[in-house]
């Protein structure tokens, strides 16, 4: 089946946090302005239609007319196992899979189960804001192993700093984000093995958030850390269908824990969790019949990323951006304009009326950055970029005039 991702599907009036949640979004402090003309591109939530086999599976569930407590059939676990083996060459056993109603929920459970108050947890900023929330919100300490950025905007790991912080007796956990959100880095086998080894040597537990692992550029390979680590009995892996197949509202994360003792402790802290029949049906459908859709989606997202990069190069060359190796997120560097982060925010959010996400939310390293989530119909992306470019024309014009006068 051929999917038309250029189709604009009106999501207003469908309980969408992104399109109907203006009051909540303003309450969170993401923007001062939110109205019927706002274009929201701030959250990892696609504005694109899901696979047809998923639609049919959910219709079948609805048509049954009873939505009671549900159990996980063998088919559920077999679909996960098949997907991990086929897509990532990773053999996972049924008993190693623990259901969670969400990835952030799973992170909270891991922090509570395996760390104590005031202990340190390593994260790599700029990074997804809930990492900070689950640490500080549970009375633990953030230990920042900030990623290093070169002149071309490429991010890498500061291993000297990472090892020094892992050796600290107060550091007991590392939360990895791979592919990395928001930089788009896809960590390679050497990097993953090295991080895993350092943590193992220093009794640091790893929680690997790998939920963007299916969203890659052509020619790139995602490698689960637990698959390649020389010792993997200290690794907890979070996987999900939510990002890959645009079903965040169905709450379906699967946590893979190879070590039985860790798994038992995690599951005990989690308590009994039952997924809805919709989440169960959705996972079976997308993992068994969703590959064709995913390949079309990846092509579309790749095209959108190229479009955005070319648009910025032509209309806003002061903005530096790299096409991410993984995810559908772009990390836009506005520092070239030489204006304050507050002014950058005002021009985008209040004047252009486009809702992105301020880079400062990802750590001080992101002060002059904006995160844009790109999986929306390209006509919508074009309108948002046109609006933003218009609000920065005066700065670009002044710079052009200055160059002419210098000549």
Protein Blocks (a to p, Z undefined) as FASTA:
>chain_A
ZZdfkbccdfehnlpaklmmmmmmmmnopafbdcfkbccfkbccdfbdcdfklmmmmmmm
mmnopacdddddfklmmmmmmmmmmmnopacdfklpccdfbfklmmmmmmmmmmcehiac
dddddddfklmmmmmmnopacddddddddfkopacddfklmmmmmmpmkbcbdcdddddd
fkopacdfklmmmmmmmmmmnopacdddfklmmmccehiacddfklmpmblklcccdddf
klmnopmknopaddddfblklmmmmmmmnopadddfklmmmmmmmmmmmmmmmmmmmmmm
mmmmmmmmmmmmmmmmmbgcdddfbdjbdcddfklnopafklmmmmmmmmnopacddfkl
nojklmmgccddfbbcfklmmmmmmmmmmmmmmmmmmmmmmmmmmZZ
